[in-house]
Amino acid sequence: MDTNRTILIAGGGIGGLTLGVALRRAGFSVRIFERAPTLRPAGAGITMQTNAILAFRRIGLDAAVAAAGHVMQRGSILDSRGRVLGSMHLSEMAQELGAPLIAIHRARLQEVLQEALGPEPLALGLKVVGFREEEDAVFARLSDGTEARGELLVGADGLRSTARAQLLNDGEPHYAGYTSWRGVSQVAGLADPASTSESWGRGLRFGIVPIDQGRTYWFATANAPVGGIDAPEVQADLAARFSGWHEPIRALIESTPASSIIRTDIHDRPPVRSWARGRVVLLGDAAHPMTPNLGQGGGQAVEDAVVLARCLATEAGVPAALARYQALRIPRANDFVRQSRRLGEVGQWQNGLACWLRDQLFRLMPESSIRANLRRALTFTA
Ligand SMILES: Cc1cc2nc3c(=O)[nH]c(=O)nc-3n(C[C@H](O)[C@H](O)[C@H](O)COP(=O)(O)OP(=O)(O)OC[C@H]3O[C@@H](n4cnc5c(N)ncnc54)[C@H](O)[C@@H]3O)c2cc1C
């Protein structure tokens, strides 16, 4: 391996950090530029499903991620009164595919990735503001006025990626029509640690995800205009929205400090057919931002990172590596973008009759077809 091969990465999120680890383990020199002055963990909990854990296994991180998280054993879709619309033994699927589904606090995941990366490659408080290319190199322009030189620049800089704006110039992301709230309740015993669930109502959904024996990550969605800001009494507002819903929804909201509840408007982008040009390539949300309805945005960023590192290590030259990376990753990631958008649209239906029909159809859906879809989603083979 030529140790002079330096890869520049814009963004130290899940995708950028995982890529950094994968590249360093393959012998590359890596420089990650993260605009935030510190890596503060935002976003409460996250699920890293079997496909993400299998991808982590390729770079030796699966055991560390699993040990820092909580195994999801059973997953259910419920109605607002808590009646089961559909249920799945996730542990059986995990056994079949060879790796668990993990729910984890984002802070813990970030710690695992940062520890595996080591401190040297990460430059905090430096934003990538643009790039320029020469024949044999790419230069990332940084917010302190300097430039960094590398063989390749990877835009892992999220939903509103600067690298993407220069590469594709395709404007603002698409607002899905609903917003989300996320929180972590520290009160043990509120939720069944073996079960994760998502409850569907009219224009509202509520998810419950245990992330260890004591803490429970929860999320809520509601149809809303873009750009809404919460009042300080966000707990009371959420409790009112979900009034009459099954327990422990109210208890979870009320046991989560208002200051730690995170509100995020939900966006995606229409899928595109190219993520690269010259010596610049996109990864994770910069490449394929998706709505969170399948819990796969982060998992797909992990898959991207592992596949891109492998392509760079095995293909002869950057053009061949990027061609292979895109051929392996674009169809699968774009499928998740489309499916996730469709699922979110149905999940946010507000009309009473439509919701009733949706719930009946869910109840009647054969388990075999749910399993087949899930098996496809959770398989990582690239
Ligand atoms: C409500 C909600 C729930 C979700 N739940 C799940 C889930 O359960 N499972 C799952 O897999 N996914 C989930 N996701 C999606 C997941 O959070 C994202 O897909 C994932 O974080 C994408 O990682 P990323 O590294 O590509 O981008 P990000 O996490 O957005 O990281 C990008 C990083 O780049 C930095 N940055 C931005 N611009 C620049 C720049 N110009 N220069 C330098 N640095 C820059 C940012 O500060 C950030 O640190 C959820 C998303 C939401 C909104």
The ligand as a MOL file (V3000), in Angstrom:
LIG
                    3D

  0  0  0     0  0            999 V3000
M  V30 BEGIN CTAB
M  V30 COUNTS 53 58 0 0 0
M  V30 BEGIN ATOM
M  V30 1 C -35.4730 11.7820 13.6830 0
M  V30 2 C -34.3840 10.9720 13.0470 0
M  V30 3 C -34.2060 9.6560 13.4270 0
M  V30 4 C -33.2290 8.8760 12.8070 0
M  V30 5 N -33.0850 7.5750 13.1960 0
M  V30 6 C -32.1740 6.8000 12.5830 0
M  V30 7 C -32.0030 5.4410 12.9840 0
M  V30 8 O -32.6310 4.9580 13.9210 0
M  V30 9 N -31.0980 4.6820 12.3030 0
M  V30 10 C -30.3350 5.1850 11.2910 0
M  V30 11 O -29.5190 4.4520 10.7180 0
M  V30 12 N -30.4780 6.4710 10.9050 0
M  V30 13 C -31.3510 7.2910 11.5190 0
M  V30 14 N -31.4780 8.6030 11.1610 0
M  V30 15 C -30.6410 9.1150 10.0650 0
M  V30 16 C -29.2140 9.3990 10.5100 0
M  V30 17 O -29.2210 10.2810 11.6180 0
M  V30 18 C -28.4200 10.0140 9.3720 0
M  V30 19 O -28.6600 9.3290 8.1790 0
M  V30 20 C -26.9290 9.9610 9.6790 0
M  V30 21 O -26.6530 10.7520 10.8090 0
M  V30 22 C -26.1270 10.4370 8.4740 0
M  V30 23 O -24.7700 10.4630 8.8200 0
M  V30 24 P -23.7750 11.3620 7.9920 0
M  V30 25 O -22.4340 11.1470 8.6180 0
M  V30 26 O -23.9190 11.1050 6.5390 0
M  V30 27 O -24.2620 12.8540 8.2000 0
M  V30 28 P -24.4100 13.7530 9.5860 0
M  V30 29 O -24.6960 12.8480 10.6940 0
M  V30 30 O -25.3110 14.8230 9.2290 0
M  V30 31 O -22.9180 14.2770 9.7540 0
M  V30 32 C -22.4060 15.2910 8.9430 0
M  V30 33 C -21.2930 16.0020 9.7130 0
M  V30 34 O -20.6740 16.9470 8.8390 0
M  V30 35 C -20.4870 18.1910 9.5210 0
M  V30 36 N -20.4570 19.2150 8.4610 0
M  V30 37 C -21.4950 19.7040 7.7510 0
M  V30 38 N -21.0540 20.5580 6.8080 0
M  V30 39 C -19.7040 20.5970 6.9210 0
M  V30 40 C -18.6760 21.2650 6.1870 0
M  V30 41 N -18.9520 22.0520 5.1530 0
M  V30 42 N -17.3780 21.0850 6.5730 0
M  V30 43 C -17.0800 20.2610 7.6270 0
M  V30 44 N -18.0130 19.6050 8.3520 0
M  V30 45 C -19.3090 19.7510 7.9820 0
M  V30 46 C -21.6590 18.2680 10.4780 0
M  V30 47 O -21.3730 19.1290 11.5560 0
M  V30 48 C -21.8070 16.7980 10.8990 0
M  V30 49 O -20.9970 16.5060 12.0260 0
M  V30 50 C -32.4170 9.4270 11.7820 0
M  V30 51 C -32.5860 10.7570 11.4210 0
M  V30 52 C -33.5460 11.5320 12.0430 0
M  V30 53 C -33.6990 12.9720 11.6220 0
M  V30 END ATOM
M  V30 BEGIN BOND
M  V30 1 1 1 2
M  V30 2 1 2 3
M  V30 3 2 2 52
M  V30 4 2 3 4
M  V30 5 1 4 5
M  V30 6 1 4 50
M  V30 7 2 5 6
M  V30 8 1 6 7
M  V30 9 1 6 13
M  V30 10 2 7 8
M  V30 11 1 7 9
M  V30 12 1 9 10
M  V30 13 2 10 11
M  V30 14 1 10 12
M  V30 15 2 12 13
M  V30 16 1 13 14
M  V30 17 1 14 15
M  V30 18 1 14 50
M  V30 19 1 15 16
M  V30 20 1 16 17
M  V30 21 1 16 18
M  V30 22 1 18 19
M  V30 23 1 18 20
M  V30 24 1 20 21
M  V30 25 1 20 22
M  V30 26 1 22 23
M  V30 27 1 23 24
M  V30 28 2 24 25
M  V30 29 1 24 26
M  V30 30 1 24 27
M  V30 31 1 27 28
M  V30 32 2 28 29
M  V30 33 1 28 30
M  V30 34 1 28 31
M  V30 35 1 31 32
M  V30 36 1 32 33
M  V30 37 1 33 34
M  V30 38 1 33 48
M  V30 39 1 34 35
M  V30 40 1 35 36
M  V30 41 1 35 46
M  V30 42 1 36 37
M  V30 43 1 36 45
M  V30 44 2 37 38
M  V30 45 1 38 39
M  V30 46 1 39 40
M  V30 47 2 39 45
M  V30 48 1 40 41
M  V30 49 2 40 42
M  V30 50 1 42 43
M  V30 51 2 43 44
M  V30 52 1 44 45
M  V30 53 1 46 47
M  V30 54 1 46 48
M  V30 55 1 48 49
M  V30 56 2 50 51
M  V30 57 1 51 52
M  V30 58 1 52 53
M  V30 END BOND
M  V30 END CTAB
M  END
